[in-house]
Amino acid sequence: MEKIICALWKADGEARDDFSARLLADLPAKLAAAGARHIRLNVEDAVSDKGAALRQNRGEPQHDATLQFWLPSAYAPFRTAVDAALDAACNHWAAWLVVESTIIPNEDHPPAPGARNFGWAQMAFLTLPEAMAHEDWRRIWQQDHTKVAIETQANFEYVQNLVIRPLTANAPPYVAIVEECFPESALTDPFVFFDAVGDKAKFGANLGQMMDSCARFITPGTIDVIPTSQYNF
């Protein structure tokens, strides 16, 4: 089995909430019929909107939903039905083949299929810094930064997706896609986000450690970070 992540853009004239509702109602069943498994949709809604201050944009129009699923093969000749479902569901889409590493599985808030999952999900789309070798970047991210992300945040799910290759010609140049889930209050309270409620010293230490670690493998202004609501099917 191979994992695919897709970015989906709505048509200009369609309201975001209408787009999200239509995807959630129709797309998972069509993808399942086409052979997709372990389908997850990340959309934006009134809850995730509370985290607008957390959004980062590398400068291009950001997508309106993120889709994750598994197929027996990601090769284009075997994706015909899946691609047709995606063509019908959105204005345009991009896709990547990834390797998933589940650092923190969601054991505290098990999802109910088709229902909005507890809290919210931060989707981070990383690019390779200029003049940095890919293997050096990967080592810093996965071997060094992973421990920092676990120890300084209140994330109850943490999934790293290393991009193997783009599957569509229009795919933005991401090298990794990261999903981390937090309690809803972390959208607006950084003390919750950094697992330091009521402790200013711990907050400062955790924030500083996270910023220092990110600076080693992320160039400011070159990544996309989007607060979302997560649905499993």
Secondary structure as UniProt FT lines:
FT   STRAND          2..9
FT   TURN            12..13
FT   HELIX           16..33
FT   TURN            34..35
FT   STRAND          37..43
FT   TURN            46..47
FT   HELIX           48..54
FT   STRAND          65..71
FT   HELIX           76..78
FT   HELIX           80..89
FT   STRAND          92..104
FT   TURN            113..114
FT   STRAND          120..127
FT   TURN            130..131
FT   HELIX           134..138
FT   HELIX           139..145
FT   HELIX           146..152
FT   STRAND          157..166
FT   TURN            169..170
FT   STRAND          174..182
FT   HELIX           184..187
FT   HELIX           190..193
FT   TURN            194..195
FT   TURN            197..198
FT   HELIX           200..215
FT   TURN            216..217
FT   TURN            220..221
FT   STRAND          224..232
//
